[in-house]
Amino acid sequence: MEKKRKIILLVIAIILSITATINLSVSLYAKEEKTYKIELEDGAIINNLYIDDHKQDLEQLEDDDLKYREKNNGFLEVIEDTTISINISKISDISISFEDKSKVNIKEDGISQKINNSDVFYDNVPILTVIEKSISLVSIVYFLIFFVIISACLYFISKFLSKLKDETVKIKDIILYAISLFVIFIFTIYILLTLFKTLIVIPIIAFLIYGIIKIKNTSKKLEYAYAFIFPIVAISFCFLIPPLNVPDEEAHFIKSYELLDSSSFNDEGVAKLPDKVYYFVTSHKFTNMDSTEKFNGKNYLAQYLDGFNYKNRGEATYSYKNTKFSSSIPYIPSGIVMSIGKLFGLSSLNLLSIGRFINLLITCLMGYLTLKIVPYFKKIFFLILLLPSTIQHSAAINMDWLTIATSILLIAFLLKYIYQKEMLSKKEYIILIGLSILLGFCKFGYFPLIILTLLIPNSKISKEKHKAILIKIGIMLVPIIISFLTNTSIGGTITGPTKFYTIGYSLTHPIDAFMVYLNTAFNRLGTDILQGHFDGFGVYTKWNKPVFTLILTILYGILILVHDKDDKDLKLKERVVLIISSFAIMFIVYTAMYLGWTNLGLESIEGLQPRYFIVANLLLFIALSNNKLILKVKNINLLYNISIIFIYFVSLTTILYGFY
């Protein structure tokens, strides 16, 4: 059996090493460029420009002879005969549509090209031809290097699975497992995506099924299943959700990119970027709200090795004021790894990837610790930690990843302290206060969860009741004070002109304000509690089919409501505190969007997104836990795991089908 396993690992190592070699060879070949000279007569119009199926921003081509006009998707109008040059990678496809091809002449490297009858110029480079041209004798050297690296990665993955089976997993094993997966992905995923597109979901799901089957009879601890499932799914999201397509990620990316750069300390939220970084940000930002936009693995292969000396800044500037003055704590991990990556001249694409990865790795460790220490409701924590929306924002550069992970971990520790028999030790006080401080430096509005501190029996804090109460109040004030100090405003004014709802308006029109809140809850509650966590990825532009959203919502709802052996029958007081904490978070989120995003006169609050309610939902689901709905299944944890795998089969297929 052992010999057979080694042979299988050897075969997999060889296949992955060949794939990595092709990925690198094509990426090196992609560094060569080809130039298109486009001669345009007065009156010519360019409707669209696509490179590798990726829509480009025509406005960036505007000059004295080319004027950008706003109409539908916008177009470029030639007001005087001119010639423009477009440089792209030698492996890239290009598509340009014109209003009248008779006014256009295109030359590639000096050779005239034809425009088809539909006024569209299209030049396709078959990927198999690219692979053939890119492979050389030096590729053998690449193969040998990759074989050593990938063999080591497979060894750590195999060792991790064995330790899961034996229930001897340590934190270092999870880290090595996640790093090994990331290394394999970053070396192979882009060429696989180019060649197979949606079919690459098959090996990912197959690996998930294999792992769950391997540990199903020996490991009944959900933290072990989480440690196995989360990294593979989160890393898949990291690479398959296109760059900067998680909400507002471009501004968060710039924040991390600039965080440790001395030149950014006084830039007032307008960064002076190298040309390649500016193009990377703007080209992806331009299309991430377009639901018809498609990507192509060639996009990534062409950008894979497009690194340079980051000390040489260009003249282009980019505003990131919405993140510049927010707390820097959530950006420190990605800022550190990106700064190291810049020293090695990594491309912007790979800077983003390692920034996303370090966030998901820390999230994974915090999630594992959460499930390890929480005394009850493990199943609810497990399901919330593996929500598609949770994983999408954990595998991205933003503030949400740390906010969600810290909040959930803090709730787990609070539940532990509430139900443990011993008095809190100094170490436990330090953990509680430390997490409270960290929460204060995260996104504003989640501090109401600290209300759970009230449920800790006074006798576990101090023998003197009044002293215990003062300590509880002090602990609760920590995240509240820090949140208000690090978040200078949640929007809104008492008086003064503004297009948004204000505090002053709400005080003078309380019924109208109340109805706006009520309409919002009536219209959105189902979306924010469950449905919205399944039906969109990226900047909520690639939607699941309604039937899949309905199936996943019902499945998750049943799994959450069914009684689990780790659940506890809550007292009425405990349920009330949980519900108050949950609703307080929802109210703060509603108010922030009401004052900062909602135009005066609208009947419902604008700007809300399901991810804002993940923490509130966890508290609410715990409060609604019951012992009435019971599934008589021999291995209930296996059912949870199989359900999660099904959900991610649908989710990954949705991402691949929607974006590629």
C-alpha positions in Angstrom: 0.0 0.0 0.0 2.8 2.4 0.9 4.6 1.6 -2.3 1.5 2.3 -4.3 1.0 5.6 -2.5 4.6 6.7 -3.4 4.1 5.8 -7.0 0.9 7.8 -7.2 2.7 10.8 -5.5 5.6 10.5 -8.0 3.2 10.5 -11.0 1.4 13.6 -9.6 4.7 15.3 -8.9 5.9 14.7 -12.5 2.6 16.0 -14.0 2.6 19.1 -11.8 6.3 19.7 -12.6 5.6 19.5 -16.3 2.7 21.9 -15.9 4.8 24.3 -13.8 7.5 24.2 -16.4 5.1 25.1 -19.2 3.6 27.8 -17.0 7.0 29.4 -16.5 8.2 28.9 -20.1 5.0 30.5 -21.5 5.3 33.4 -19.0 8.9 34.0 -20.1 7.9 33.9 -23.7 5.0 36.3 -22.9 7.6 39.0 -21.9 8.2 39.6 -25.6 5.9 42.2 -27.1 4.2 42.8 -30.4 3.1 46.3 -31.6 -0.1 47.2 -33.5 0.0 50.5 -35.4 -3.6 51.7 -35.9 -4.0 54.4 -38.5 -7.3 56.3 -38.0 -8.9 58.8 -40.3 -11.0 61.8 -39.1 -14.4 60.6 -38.0 -13.3 57.0 -37.2 -14.8 55.6 -34.0 -13.4 52.9 -31.7 -16.2 51.1 -29.9 -14.3 48.5 -27.8 -10.8 47.2 -27.2 -10.3 43.7 -25.6 -7.0 42.1 -24.7 -7.3 38.4 -23.8 -11.1 38.9 -23.5 -10.4 41.6 -20.9 -12.1 44.9 -21.7 -9.8 47.9 -21.7 -10.5 51.4 -20.6 -10.8 53.5 -23.8 -10.6 56.7 -21.9 -6.9 56.1 -21.2 -6.2 56.4 -24.9 -7.8 59.8 -25.1 -5.5 62.7 -26.4 -5.8 65.8 -28.6 -6.8 63.7 -31.7 -8.9 61.1 -29.8 -11.8 62.2 -27.8 -13.6 59.9 -25.3 -17.4 60.2 -25.5 -19.8 59.0 -22.9 -22.6 56.9 -24.5 -23.6 53.5 -23.2 -20.2 51.9 -22.7 -18.4 54.9 -24.1 -16.3 55.2 -27.3 -13.3 57.0 -28.8 -13.9 59.4 -31.7 -11.1 60.6 -34.0 -11.3 64.3 -34.6 -8.1 64.5 -36.8 -6.1 61.8 -38.7 -3.9 60.1 -36.2 -2.0 56.9 -35.5 -2.0 55.0 -32.2 0.3 52.2 -31.0 -0.8 49.3 -28.8 1.8 47.1 -27.3 0.8 43.7 -26.0 2.3 40.4 -25.0 3.3 38.1 -27.8 0.9 35.5 -26.5 -2.1 37.8 -26.1 -5.2 38.0 -28.2 -6.6 41.3 -29.2 -10.0 42.4 -30.4 -10.9 46.0 -31.6 -14.4 47.0 -32.9 -14.8 50.1 -35.1 -17.8 52.0 -36.4 -16.4 52.1 -40.0 -13.5 49.9 -41.0 -12.9 51.9 -44.2 -11.4 54.6 -42.0 -9.0 52.2 -40.3 -5.7 50.6 -41.3 -3.9 48.2 -38.9 -0.4 47.0 -39.0 1.2 44.4 -36.8 5.0 44.9 -36.6 4.8 46.7 -39.9 2.6 44.1 -41.7 -1.0 45.2 -42.7 -3.8 43.2 -41.1 -7.4 42.6 -42.3 -10.5 43.7 -40.5 -13.5 41.3 -40.9 -16.9 42.2 -42.4 -18.4 43.1 -39.0 -15.9 45.9 -38.5 -14.0 43.9 -35.9 -10.3 43.3 -35.9 -9.4 40.1 -34.1 -6.0 38.4 -33.7 -5.9 35.1 -31.9 -2.8 33.3 -30.8 -3.6 29.6 -30.1 -2.2 28.6 -26.7 -0.8 25.2 -28.0 1.2 27.2 -30.5 2.5 29.4 -27.7 3.5 26.4 -25.6 5.3 24.9 -28.6 7.3 28.1 -29.2 8.1 28.6 -25.6 9.6 25.2 -24.8 13.3 24.9 -25.2 16.3 22.9 -23.8 16.4 25.1 -20.7 12.9 23.9 -19.8 14.5 20.7 -18.7 16.3 22.7 -16.0 13.0 24.3 -15.0 11.4 20.9 -14.8 14.1 19.5 -12.4 13.8 22.5 -10.1 10.1 22.3 -10.0 10.2 18.6 -9.5 12.2 19.1 -6.3 9.9 21.9 -5.0 6.6 20.2 -5.9 7.7 16.9 -4.5 8.5 18.6 -1.2 5.0 20.3 -1.3 3.3 16.9 -1.9 5.2 15.4 1.0 4.0 18.1 3.4 0.4 17.8 2.0 0.5 14.0 2.4 2.0 14.3 5.9 -0.7 16.7 6.9 -3.5 14.3 5.8 -1.8 11.5 7.8 -1.7 13.7 10.8 -5.3 14.6 10.4 -6.2 10.9 10.3 -4.1 10.4 13.5 -5.5 13.5 15.1 -2.0 14.9 15.8 -2.2 18.1 13.8 -0.1 21.1 15.0 -0.3 24.7 13.9 3.0 24.3 11.9 1.4 21.4 10.0 -1.5 23.7 8.9 1.0 26.4 7.8 3.1 24.0 5.8 0.0 22.4 4.2 -1.4 25.9 3.2 2.0 27.1 1.9 2.4 23.9 -0.1 -1.0 24.3 -1.7 -0.2 27.9 -2.5 3.1 27.1 -4.1 1.5 24.4 -6.3 -1.2 26.8 -7.3 1.0 29.8 -8.1 3.3 27.6 -10.3 0.5 25.8 -12.2 -2.9 27.4 -12.1 -2.6 30.0 -14.8 -1.7 27.6 -17.6 -4.3 25.1 -16.4 -6.9 27.9 -16.4 -5.9 28.9 -20.0 -6.1 25.3 -21.2 -9.1 23.9 -19.3 -11.1 26.8 -17.9 -14.1 25.4 -15.9 -12.8 21.9 -16.0 -10.1 22.7 -13.4 -12.8 22.5 -10.8 -12.7 18.7 -11.2 -9.2 18.1 -9.6 -10.0 20.6 -6.8 -13.2 18.9 -5.8 -11.7 15.5 -6.3 -8.9 16.4 -3.8 -11.5 17.7 -1.3 -13.5 14.4 -1.6 -10.3 12.3 -1.2 -9.3 14.2 1.9 -12.7 14.0 3.6 -13.0 10.2 2.8 -9.5 9.7 4.2 -10.3 11.3 7.6 -14.0 10.4 7.9 -13.7 7.4 10.2 -11.0 8.7 12.5 -11.5 12.5 12.8 -14.8 13.7 14.2 -13.4 17.1 15.2 -14.7 19.9 13.0 -11.5 21.9 13.5 -9.6 19.2 11.6 -12.1 19.2 8.7 -11.9 23.0 8.6 -8.1 23.0 8.6 -8.3 20.7 5.5 -11.1 22.3 3.6 -10.5 26.1 4.2 -7.0 26.4 2.6 -7.8 24.6 -0.6 -11.0 26.5 -1.2 -9.6 29.9 -0.1 -6.5 29.5 -2.3 -8.8 28.5 -5.2 -10.7 31.8 -4.6 -7.5 33.7 -4.2 -6.4 32.7 -7.8 -9.7 32.3 -9.6 -11.5 35.4 -8.5 -9.9 38.0 -10.9 -7.5 40.6 -9.5 -9.2 43.5 -7.6 -12.7 41.9 -8.2 -13.5 41.7 -4.5 -15.4 44.8 -3.4 -13.1 47.9 -3.2 -10.0 45.7 -3.4 -8.1 48.1 -5.6 -8.0 50.8 -2.9 -7.1 48.2 -0.3 -4.4 46.8 -2.6 -2.9 50.3 -2.9 -3.1 50.8 0.9 -1.1 47.6 1.4 1.3 48.4 -1.4 2.0 51.9 0.0 1.9 51.0 3.7 5.6 50.5 4.4 6.8 52.9 1.8 8.2 56.1 3.2 7.0 58.1 0.2 3.4 57.3 1.1 3.5 58.8 4.6 2.4 62.3 3.4 0.6 61.5 0.2 -2.8 62.4 1.6 -4.4 59.4 0.0 -3.2 60.0 -3.6 -0.4 57.5 -4.5 2.2 58.1 -7.1 2.5 54.7 -8.7 4.9 53.0 -11.2 3.3 52.8 -14.6 2.9 49.1 -14.5 1.2 49.1 -11.1 -1.1 51.9 -12.3 -2.0 50.0 -15.4 -2.6 46.8 -13.3 -5.0 48.6 -11.0 -6.9 50.7 -13.5 -7.3 48.0 -16.1 -8.9 45.6 -13.6 -10.8 48.3 -11.8 -12.4 49.5 -15.1 -14.1 46.2 -15.7 -14.9 44.7 -12.3 -18.4 46.1 -12.3 -19.2 44.8 -15.8 -21.3 41.7 -15.5 -20.5 40.7 -19.2 -16.7 40.9 -18.7 -14.8 37.8 -19.3 -11.2 36.9 -18.4 -8.7 34.6 -20.0 -5.8 32.7 -18.4 -3.5 34.5 -20.9 -4.2 37.7 -18.9 -2.3 36.2 -16.0 0.4 34.5 -18.0 1.2 37.8 -19.6 1.4 39.6 -16.2 3.0 36.7 -14.3 6.7 37.9 -14.7 5.9 41.5 -15.5 8.0 42.7 -12.5 10.4 45.7 -12.3 12.3 47.9 -9.9 9.5 49.4 -7.7 11.8 52.3 -6.6 11.3 53.9 -10.0 7.9 55.6 -9.6 6.1 57.1 -12.6 4.0 60.2 -12.9 0.6 58.4 -12.6 -1.4 59.0 -9.5 -4.3 57.0 -8.0 -6.6 58.1 -5.2 -7.2 55.7 -2.3 -8.5 58.2 0.3 -11.3 55.7 1.3 -8.6 53.4 2.8 -5.7 55.7 3.4 -7.0 57.1 6.7 -8.6 53.8 8.0 -6.8 51.7 10.6 -3.6 50.2 9.2 -3.7 47.0 11.4 -5.6 44.8 8.9 -3.1 45.8 6.2 0.1 45.0 8.1 0.4 41.3 7.0 -0.2 42.0 3.3 1.9 45.2 3.5 4.9 43.2 4.9 4.8 40.4 2.3 4.2 42.8 -0.6 7.2 44.9 0.5 9.3 41.8 0.5 7.9 40.9 -2.9 8.8 44.3 -4.2 12.4 43.7 -3.2 12.5 40.6 -5.4 10.8 42.5 -8.3 7.6 40.4 -8.3 4.8 41.4 -10.7 1.8 43.3 -9.4 -0.3 40.1 -10.0 2.0 38.1 -7.7 2.1 40.9 -5.1 -1.7 40.7 -5.0 -1.6 36.9 -4.8 0.8 36.8 -1.8 -1.1 39.6 -0.1 -4.3 37.6 -0.5 -2.6 34.4 0.7 -1.1 35.8 3.9 -4.6 37.1 4.9 -6.3 33.8 4.2 -3.5 31.9 6.1 -3.9 34.0 9.2 -7.7 33.6 8.9 -7.3 29.9 8.6 -5.2 29.7 11.8 -7.7 31.9 13.7 -10.6 29.8 12.4 -8.9 26.6 13.5 -8.2 28.1 17.0 -11.9 29.2 17.1 -13.2 25.7 16.5 -10.6 24.2 18.9 -11.5 26.3 21.9 -15.3 27.0 21.5 -17.1 24.7 23.9 -20.5 24.6 22.2 -22.1 25.4 18.8 -19.0 24.2 16.9 -21.2 23.3 13.9 -22.6 26.8 13.6 -19.1 28.3 13.8 -17.9 25.8 11.3 -20.6 26.7 8.8 -20.2 30.4 9.2 -16.4 30.2 8.8 -16.9 28.3 5.6 -19.6 30.5 4.1 -18.6 31.5 0.5 -18.8 35.2 1.4 -16.6 34.6 4.4 -14.0 32.8 2.4 -14.1 35.3 -0.5 -13.2 38.2 1.8 -10.7 36.1 3.8 -8.9 35.4 0.5 -8.6 39.1 -0.4 -6.9 42.3 0.6 -9.3 44.4 2.7 -10.4 45.1 6.3 -13.1 42.5 6.4 -10.8 39.5 6.6 -9.4 40.5 10.0 -12.6 42.0 11.2 -14.6 38.8 10.6 -11.8 36.4 11.9 -11.2 38.5 15.1 -14.9 38.9 15.8 -15.6 35.2 15.5 -12.5 34.2 17.6 -13.5 36.7 20.3 -17.0 35.3 20.4 -15.5 31.8 20.8 -13.3 32.9 23.7 -16.3 34.7 25.4 -18.4 31.5 25.1 -15.5 29.5 26.6 -15.2 31.9 29.5 -19.0 32.0 30.1 -19.2 28.2 30.4 -15.9 27.2 32.0 -15.9 26.3 35.7 -12.7 28.0 36.7 -12.1 31.7 37.4 -10.5 33.7 34.6 -6.7 33.5 34.7 -4.3 36.3 33.9 -3.6 34.7 30.6 -7.3 34.6 29.8 -7.7 38.3 30.7 -4.8 39.1 28.4 -6.4 37.1 25.5 -9.8 38.8 26.1 -8.4 42.3 26.3 -6.0 41.7 23.4 -8.7 40.5 21.1 -10.9 43.4 22.2 -8.1 45.9 21.3 -7.6 44.1 18.0 -11.3 44.3 17.2 -11.2 48.0 18.0 -8.6 48.5 15.2 -10.7 46.6 12.7 -13.8 47.8 10.8 -16.2 50.0 12.8 -19.5 48.6 14.2 -18.7 45.2 15.5 -18.0 46.1 19.2 -21.5 45.2 20.3 -20.5 41.6 20.4 -18.5 42.4 23.5 -21.9 42.6 25.3 -21.5 38.8 25.7 -19.1 39.7 28.5 -22.2 40.3 30.7 -22.9 36.6 30.5 -19.6 35.7 32.3 -20.6 34.9 35.9 -19.3 37.5 38.3 -17.8 34.7 40.4 -15.4 33.8 37.6 -14.0 37.4 37.5 -13.9 38.4 41.2 -15.2 37.4 44.6 -16.5 40.9 45.0 -19.6 41.6 42.8 -19.0 45.3 42.4 -15.4 44.7 41.3 -16.5 42.1 38.8 -19.0 44.5 37.3 -16.4 47.2 37.0 -14.0 44.8 35.3 -16.7 43.8 32.8 -17.5 47.4 32.0 -13.8 48.1 31.5 -13.4 45.2 29.1 -16.5 46.3 27.2 -15.3 49.8 26.9 -11.9 48.8 25.3 -13.2 48.0 21.7 -15.8 50.8 21.8 -13.3 53.5 22.7 -10.7 52.3 20.2 -13.3 51.9 17.4 -14.4 55.5 17.8 -10.8 56.8 18.0 -9.6 54.9 14.9 -12.8 55.5 12.9 -13.2 59.3 13.0 -16.6 59.3 11.3 -19.4 56.9 10.3 -20.9 59.5 8.1 -23.8 62.0 8.6 -24.1 65.5 10.0 -26.4 67.2 12.4 -27.0 70.1 10.0 -25.6 71.5 6.8 -26.3 70.7 3.1 -25.8 67.1 2.0 -27.5 64.7 -0.5 -27.6 61.9 2.1 -29.9 61.4 5.1 -28.5 63.1 8.2 -28.9 62.8 12.0 -30.7 66.2 11.9 -33.2 65.0 9.4 -33.8 61.8 11.3 -34.4 63.7 14.6 -37.0 66.0 12.9 -38.6 63.2 10.8 -38.4 60.1 13.1 -41.3 58.2 11.5 -39.8 58.6 8.0 -36.4 57.5 9.2 -38.0 54.5 11.0 -39.8 53.5 7.8 -36.6 53.6 5.8 -35.0 51.2 8.3 -38.1 49.0 8.3 -38.3 48.8 4.5 -34.7 47.9 4.4 -35.1 45.1 6.9 -38.2 43.8 5.0 -36.5 43.9 1.6 -33.0 42.7 2.6 -33.2 40.5 5.7 -33.3 37.2 3.7 -30.4 38.3 1.5 -28.2 39.4 4.4 -28.9 36.5 6.6 -28.3 33.7 4.1 -29.1 34.1 0.4 -26.6 36.9 -0.3 -23.7 34.7 0.9 -24.2 32.3 -2.0 -25.4 34.2 -5.1 -22.5 36.4 -6.1 -18.8 36.5 -6.3 -16.3 39.3 -7.2 -18.0 42.7 -7.0 -21.4 40.9 -7.0 -21.5 40.8 -10.7 -21.3 37.0 -11.4 -24.4 35.5 -10.1 -25.4 31.9 -9.4 -28.6 30.7 -11.1 -31.6 31.3 -8.9 -32.2 27.6 -8.5 -28.7 27.0 -7.2 -29.0 30.0 -4.8 -32.2 28.6 -3.5 -30.8 25.1 -3.1 -27.7 26.3 -1.3 -29.7 28.6 1.0 -32.1 25.9 2.0 -29.2 23.4 2.6 -27.3 25.8 4.7 -30.4 26.9 6.6 -31.2 23.2 7.5 -27.6 22.5 8.5 -27.5 25.6 10.8 -30.9 24.9 12.5 -30.4 21.1 13.0 -29.5 20.2 16.6 -25.9 19.2 17.1 -24.3 17.2 19.9 -22.1 20.2 20.7 -25.0 22.5 21.0 -26.2 23.7 24.4 -29.7 24.5 25.6 -29.5 28.2 26.2 -31.2 30.1 29.0 -33.6 32.9 28.1 -31.2 35.6 29.4 -28.4 34.1 27.1 -30.6 34.2 24.0 -31.7 37.8 24.8 -28.1 39.0 25.1 -27.1 37.2 21.9 -30.1 38.7 20.0 -29.4 42.2 21.4 -25.8 42.0 20.4 -26.7 40.7 16.9 -29.3 43.4 16.3 -27.0 46.1 17.7 -24.4 45.2 15.0 -27.1 45.2 12.3 -28.4 48.6 13.5 -24.9 50.2 13.4 -24.3 48.8 9.9 -27.6 50.1 8.8 -26.9 53.5 10.3 -23.5 53.8 8.8 -24.9 53.2 5.3 -28.0 55.3 6.0 -25.9 58.3 6.9 -23.0 57.8 4.4 -24.6 56.2 1.3 -28.3 56.7 1.1 -29.7 59.7 -0.8 -32.4 61.7 0.9 -35.8 60.6 -0.2 -35.0 56.9 -0.9 -37.2 54.4 0.8 -34.5 51.9 1.6 -30.9 52.1 2.8 -28.2 51.9 0.0 -24.7 50.4 0.1 -25.4 47.3 2.3 -23.6 44.1 1.5 -24.2 40.6 3.0 -20.6 40.4 4.3 -21.3 43.1 6.8 -23.7 40.8 8.6 -21.6 37.6 8.9 -20.8 38.3 12.6 -24.3 39.4 13.5 -25.6 36.2 11.8 -23.4 34.0 13.9 -24.8 35.5 17.1 -28.3 35.2 15.8 -27.9 31.6 14.7 -26.5 30.7 18.1 -29.5 32.4 19.8 -31.9 30.4 17.5 -30.3 27.1 18.3 -32.8 24.4 19.3 -33.0 20.7 20.2 -36.2 20.1 18.2 -34.8 19.5 14.7 -32.7 16.4 14.8 -31.1 14.4 11.9 -30.4 10.8 12.8 -27.2 10.4 10.9 -24.4 8.1 12.2 -21.6 10.5 11.2 -23.2 14.0 11.3 -19.8 15.7 10.8 -19.4 13.8 7.5 -22.7 15.2 6.4 -21.5 18.7 7.1 -18.3 18.1 5.2 -20.1 16.6 2.1 -22.5 19.5 2.1 -19.7 22.0 2.2 -18.0 20.2 -0.7 -21.2 20.3 -2.7 -21.6 24.1 -2.0 -18.0 24.7 -3.2 -18.5 22.6 -6.3 -21.4 25.0 -7.2 -19.5 28.1 -6.1 -16.2 27.3 -7.9 -18.1 26.4 -11.0 -20.0 29.6 -10.8 -16.8 31.6 -10.5 -15.2 29.8 -13.5 -18.2 30.0 -15.7 -18.9 33.6 -14.8 -15.5 35.0 -15.2 -13.8 32.8 -17.8 
